[in-house]
């Protein structure tokens, strides 16, 4: 019995020794992996560079491990934007392809600071820059720079510049959407359908805008055909439109109800827009989101969408002011919001104009009369003029943070 006990104790000691050795091996491997990961990640305090927006306005987000102070060296008026970030290092540096107004980027060391150099697709200027501390689900700092295009491609020869400044491509593109059409006539009045009224108004607005010589104009339809709602949005996004306006005629049970109203995207609609971006590959791809980190994509999408909603609301207010000045009847609550499909583009300012009630005899007569319809569209054109004459920092509403760069 005593010998058997020594044998069991020996076996128990062997097992414990083996387990201890295995634990030490695992711990050593973990330490080696952890050290290797730390070394690989220790490339400096600049974590990466991301982009959102388009070739007119681009937001640049520089992810940082710690706080930094930015100093601009070159401001983008010659096709290059350079700044230093004091307080953060660049490690081994990094570079990559850009998006929107940025052709490519490079981060390198500049003494104890980091140097960020952005090669631009066209000349631009800085609208604002600011530092975001950790928050809103993001655990690191972000240095944000908003830039806006100011001219043509930086490689253009000086003698060609005046010609390029007058190219039609440099003028804002307005996409006019005539509601309904084809097998979808929309609401009906006593003498005409909504689809015929909206098409006539769209053609009149096109003529008014072209007459100014300040805009490019595109229609989602130019005849009595049906165009899918999402196709209308896609037309505006693929054309890189600066403004989308959908024309409609309202309807109501009470024939005494009359007056125009303007719709912009509601908060519920904004949530729906996010679902559409997620569901539709073409929408996601056109936004130039990185696609590697869903949380990063959502942040960039939210920033783009917030700026677009602000610009849409600003245009709606301007438009209503001009309609009122033209003595066009308005509903008492004339600025409304909804999750309408034609307003879902996250990167194109958009409004839906209900020109009046086709079920009201006075509104129907006004919408069916060519001269009164032209007067209405002239007021819309003047509203568009005023919107684009405003300083860009008023149209691209601030996110409420001061420039702390």
N, C-alpha and C positions, 0 to 999 in steps of 0.2 A: 504493500500500500504506500509505503514511504517513497519507493522508487517511482511508482506511478505518479505520485504527487510532484516529484522533481521533474518528470517528463512533461506534465501539464504546465508547470511554471515556466519551463523552458520554451514551450510552444507559445505561451502567453507573452513572454518577453520578446520573442521573435516577431510576433504579430504587431506588438506595440512599436517595436523598433522600425518595422517596415512602414507603418502608418505615419510615424514621426518623420521618417526620411521622405516619404511621399509629400507630406505637408510642407516640409522645407523646400522640396523641389518646386512645388506649386507656388509657394510664396516667392521663391527666387525668380521663377518665370514671370510672375505677376509684376514684381519689382522691375524686371528688365523691360517688360512690355510698357509699364507705366513710364519709365524713364525714357524709353524710345519715343513714346507718344508725346511726352513733354518736349523733347528735343525737336521733334518734327513740327510741333505747334509753336515753338518759340521763334517764329519768324518776324517778330516785332509786334507793335501794338496796333497796326493797321490790319484788320481782319479780312477786308475785301471791299469791293466797289460794286454798287448796283445802280440800275437805271430804271426810270419810268417816264412815260410821256411820249412825245412824238417829235417830228422834225421842226415844229414851231416852238414848242416848250418842252424842256427835259428837266427832270429832277434827278440829281446825282446824290446817292446816299453812300457815304464812306463809313463803314462799320469799324469801330474802335474799341480797344480793350479798356481805354481810360479817357479821361477828359482831355481836350486839346484846344489850343487857340489858333485860329486860322488867319493867315496873312496872304492877300492876293498879290502875286508878282506880275502876271499877265492876265488881263480881264476878258479876253476872248474876242476883242475887236479886230484882231489880226488872224483869227482862226485857231488860236491856241489859248487855253486857259491853264494857268499854273498857279498853285498856291502851296504854301508850307504850313504844316501842322505842328506847332511847337508843343512839346510835352509827350509826343508819341514817336516811337521808332518805326522804321520800315523793315528791320531785319534784313533778309536777303533780297527784299524787293519783290515786286509782282507786276504783271501787265496783262492786258487782254483786250478783246474787242468790245466796242461800246454799243450804244443803241440810241435812237433818236438823233439828237444833235451831235452826239459824241461818236467819233469814228473809232478811236481806240484810246487806251489809257495806260499810264505807267506810274508806279509808286517806287520811289528810290529814297536813299538816305540823303539828308542835307545837314551835316553836322549832327547835332543831337535831335533834330527835327526830321519830319518826313516831307518829301517833296512829291506832290501829286500833279502830274502833267496830263492834260486832256487835249487830244487832237480833235478839232471840231469839223463837222461836215460842212459847216457854213459859219460865217461870222455871227457872233452872239454877244450878249451882255448878261451880267449877273443881275437877277431881279432881287434875290434875297439869299441869305445864308444864315444858318443857325445851328446850334449844338443841341441835340436831344439827349437828355440823360436816360439811364435805364428806366423802363416803365412800359405800361400797356402790353405786358407779356414779353417784352424784349429785355434781355439781361445785360446788354452792353450799350455803350454810347454810340450815337450816330451823328456825323457831321453832314448836314444837308445843304445842297446848293441848287437853287432853281435858276435856270438860264433860259433866255428867250432869243430867238433868231432875230437878227437885225439886218441881214443882207444876203448876198449870194454866196456861192462857194468861194472859199478863200483862195483857191488856185486861179481864179479868173484874172485875166490881164486887165490893167487899169483902163485901157482904151475900150474894153468891152463892158466895163462895169455899168455905165449909164444905160446901155442897151438892155442888160440883164435886169436892172432895177425896174424896167418897164415891161418885162415879160409877163404875159398873163399868169404864169405859174406863181408869180410873186403876189398876186392879188388874192384876197380871201375868197375861199370857195364856199358858196351858199348852196345847199341842197334843199330844194323845195319839194315837198311831198303832198301831192293832191290825194286827199283821203278817198278810200273806197275805189270803185271802178269795176268794169266788166260785170261778172255775175253778182257783184256786191254793190248795189246802188246806194247803200246807206239809208239815211232817213229820207222821208218823202214829205214834200209840201203839197200845196194845192195844185201847183202847176209844174213843179220841177223836182228832180232828185238831188240828193246831196252830192253824189259823185259828179254830176254835170256842173254844179256850182263850184265845187272845189277845183276841178280842172280848169275852168274858165278863170278862176282867181289865181291859180298857180301860173298860168300863161301870162296873165296881166302883171303879176309880181316879177316874173322873169324879165319882161320887157322893161319894167321900171328900173330894175337893178342893172341891166345891160346898158340902159340909156345913160347911167351915171359914169360908165367906163371904169368903175372902181372894183368890180367884182367879176369873178367867174361864177357861172350859174349852171346847176345840173338839176334836172327833174327826175323824180322816181318813175313818173309815167307822163307821156305827152298825148295820150289818146285814151279812149274808153276801154282800158284793159285792166285785168286784176293783177295786182302785185302783192305777193305774200308779205305780211307785216315784218317778219324777220329779214326778208330780202330788202325791204326799204332801209332798215338799219344797216344792213351789210353794204348797201350801195354807198351810204354816207361814210362808213368806216373805211372801206376799201379806197374811196376817193380822197381820204384824208381831209374831210370837210372841216371847215372852221365853224360852221353853224348849220343846224338842221331845223327846218320849220315845217310842221305838218299842218295843213289847212283842212278844217272840217266845218260843218254846219250842225248846230245842236238841234235837239228835238225835245219837246215836253208835252205833257198831257194838257196843260193849260195854255190855250192859244194866245193868252195875253202876255205870257212870259217872253221877254226879248232881251237882247244884249249880248255882247261878246265877252269871252273869258279866255284866259291863257293858262295852260297846264304845264307844270314842270314835274320832274320825277319826285315821288314821295319816298319816305324812308323805307316803307315796305317794298316799293319798287326798286330801291337800291339793293335790297337784299335779293330780290328776284334777279336783278342784273348780275350779281355775283354768281348766282346759280347758273345763269346762261353762259357766263364766261367759263365757268368750270365745265359745263356740259358741252360747249361748242369749241372744238379744237381750233377753228379758224379765228374765233374771237380771242382766245388765249394767245395764239401765235402772233396775231397782229399787235397785241399789247407789248410784245417783247419782254415778257416776264421771264426771269431766270429759269423757272421750272424745276429747280433742284430742291427747293425747300418750300413746302406749302405755306408755312407761316410767313416767310419772307415775301412770297408772291402775294399773300393776302394784304400785307402791309402796303406794298407798292400799289396794289389795286385800289385799296381804300384811299390812298393819297391821290391817285389819279381821279378816282370817282368823286372825291370831295371837291377837288378843284373844278371838275366839270359841272357838278351840281351848283356850285357857287356862280359860275359863269352863266349857266342857264337861268338861274334866278335873277341875276343882274340884267340879262337881256329881257326877261319877262317884265321886269319893272319899267325898263326903258320903253318897251313896246307899248305897254298900257298907257304910259304917259302920252305917247304920240297919238294913240287911238282916241284918247280923251280930248286932246288938243284939236283933233279933227272932227270933234262933235259926233263921234261914232258911239252909239249907245253901248253901255257896259253893264254887266250884271253887278249887283251890289257887292258881292264877293267875287271880284274879277280875277284874282290870282289864286289858282287852285293847284292841288297836287294829286297825283294818281300814279299807279304802277302800270301805265299804258305801254304796250309793247314797243311802239315807235319811239319811246323816250329812253329805252334801256341802254343805249350805247354808253359805256363807261368813260369814253374818251372824246366824245363829240358833244358840245353844248347843244341842247335840243329843247324846243317848246312845241306844244300843240295849241294852235289858235282856233278856238270855236268862234267863227266870224259873226255868228248870230243864230237865231232860232229859225230854222226853215219852216217850223210849224206856226210861226207868227206871221201874219199877213204883211206887216210893215217890213220886217227883216227879210222875208222872202222876196218882196219887190226890190228891196235895196240890193240884195245879192244877185238878183236876176237882171238888174239894170247895168249895162256896160259902163256908163259914165260914173255911176256911184260905186261900182266895183273897183274901177281904176282909182278913184279917190281913196278908197279904203286901202288898196295895195300901195298907193303912194305914201300913205301914212306908215305902213309897215316898212317900206323901203327907207323912209326917213328915220325910223326907229333903228333899223340895221345900221344906217350911216352913223347915227349917234353912238351906238354901241361900239363900233369899230374905231370911232374917233377918240373914245375915252382912253386915258393912259392904261397901259396893259396891267399895271399893278392894281387898278380898280376892277378890271375884268377878271383877272386871276386873283380872286379874293384871298387875303392872307389867312393862314391857319391859326392866327391869334398869337403867335409867338414873335417876340421881338428879335431883330437881327443882333445876335450876340457874338457874331464872328469877329 
